[in-house]
Structure formats: C-alpha cells, structure tokens
Amino acid sequence: MTQPKTALMSLRMTPEGKALLALCAQREHRSMASMVEHMVHTYAAHECIALPAPKTAKPTKNTPKKP
C-alpha cells in the first residue's frame, strides 16, 4: 500500500525548468509532483543516500510482573 502524501512543498524554478519538468512528467505518464518525487528517489538511490532507520521504542520499566 502506498503512503498517503501529507507533506506540502512549494518551490520556485525558472520557466525553462518548469517546462522541462512538465515534459519529463508527460513522457513518464506522471504528474509533475510525482515526477519530482521519482527524481529525488532515483537520485538518492544512485548516490546511495538513505534515510536513517526509525528508532524503535524502548520497553518501559513499568511492565507487569508474572504471577
């Protein structure tokens, strides 16, 4: 299942950059937002960049005792 898209981002770019993004997105049958996300993920994979693993919750000290 895909993650819901909840993070909002706004950016400025040149008209030429926007036109190139639109052409790339059209060629890939994607929206421009989807194309930007795809480009970021592709670049990160190519450069071996990964998000740090999420920290796991530590067990609490107030765990019930066995009878």
C-alpha positions in Angstrom: 0.0 0.0 0.0 1.3 3.5 -0.8 1.9 6.1 1.8 -0.5 9.0 1.9 1.0 12.2 0.6 0.8 14.6 3.5 3.9 16.8 3.3 3.4 20.0 1.4 6.3 21.6 -0.5 6.4 24.8 -2.6 9.3 25.8 -4.8 10.4 28.4 -7.3 12.1 27.5 -10.6 12.8 29.0 -14.0 10.1 28.8 -16.6 12.5 26.5 -18.6 13.0 24.2 -15.6 9.2 24.0 -15.2 8.8 23.2 -18.9 11.4 20.5 -18.7 9.7 19.0 -15.6 6.4 19.0 -17.5 8.0 17.3 -20.5 9.6 14.7 -18.3 6.4 14.0 -16.4 4.4 13.7 -19.6 6.9 11.2 -21.0 6.7 9.1 -17.8 2.9 9.5 -17.6 3.2 11.1 -14.2 2.1 14.3 -12.6 4.8 16.9 -12.0 4.6 16.3 -8.3 5.1 12.6 -8.8 7.9 13.2 -11.2 9.8 15.4 -8.6 9.4 12.6 -6.0 10.5 10.0 -8.5 13.6 12.1 -9.4 14.5 12.5 -5.7 14.2 8.8 -5.0 16.2 7.9 -8.2 18.9 10.4 -7.3 19.1 9.1 -3.7 19.4 5.5 -4.8 22.1 6.4 -7.4 24.1 8.3 -4.8 23.5 5.7 -2.0 21.6 8.2 0.2 19.1 6.7 2.6 17.1 8.0 5.5 18.2 6.7 8.9 16.3 3.8 10.3 13.5 4.8 12.7 14.3 4.3 16.3 12.4 1.5 18.0 10.5 2.2 21.2 12.4 1.1 24.3 10.5 -1.2 26.7 9.1 0.7 29.7 10.1 -0.2 33.2 6.5 -0.5 34.3 5.9 -3.8 32.7 3.5 -6.1 34.5 5.2 -8.8 36.6 4.5 -12.5 36.0 2.5 -14.2 38.8 
